[in-house]
Amino acid sequence: MNFKTIRNYFNFSKDQQKGIFLLFFVIIVLQLACYFMDFKTTSVIDSEGKKWLALEAPIDSIEHHLKDSVPKIYPFNPNFITDYKGYKLGMSVAEIDRLHTFREGNKYVNSAKEFQAVTGVSDSLLKVIAPYFKFPDWVKNKPTSKLVAFSNTKSEHFSRKEKIVVKDINQATQEDLIKVYGIGDAISMRILKFKESLGGFVSMEQMKDVWGLSPEVIEHLNASFKVGTTSNIKKIDINNASVKELAQFPYFKYSLAREIVIYRSMNGDIKNASDLTKIKGMSIENANIIALYLDF
């Protein structure tokens, strides 16, 4: 390829020359603009955004505090550890299962050593949780020797008789209930709230209607309490109360309250507990107890 041939490639018309010149001019202008102008973006934050930004530091500090915080452990009876409670304490599934199997035999652990022997927890874990074990008073106050037991047989006999005082369940306080083996803060409050919603208990059989009470704990309750005064119970006028009024009674759900009103309209007044059992959805087992809360 000779010089003449190459030169032919650079022969432009006037219009082409103008276009090339314009292209170079635009490139130069853009280069100068990039050099002299500041293209940094400035974010505009409104007042609402500023409020959220101001909250970032407190939120971060709270999150940091929650990560570092250790959950507080309250005193508890190790015989009644649930799966969730055991998991939170750091026990393995096998260790929790061993405790539950042991308890199914109606047996109790009465010391930290017995707890470790039954569950097989490590010494390090036992050292952490053992200070929170709360055993009943009769476990703590066991006689230290046979000699002491025999020498104080008479006084213990009378003191035990004095301790076993059957109280009125309707007059019981939370402190009274917690003294019963197997009852803690949560269950004692549940019993008191149920009593308050009823206006009072009419039978110790109602303990089985309190959620979370095992037959064993109910037996302990029956040994320590009985139903005394029922004068504070406000009876429900079963034959004139509205659906809304009936539904407020703990033993009547809305659907059952509605069935009671339907039964009244079709069969006349409800006269006794026997009539209650004829109502659809009524518990035959609880009919006699429910009847004591009603005014026929």
Beta strands, then each sheet from edge to edge (+ up, - down):
strand 1: 167-168
strand 2: 225-226
strand 3: 236-237
strand 4: 294-295
sheet 1: 1+ 2+
sheet 2: 3+ 4+
end
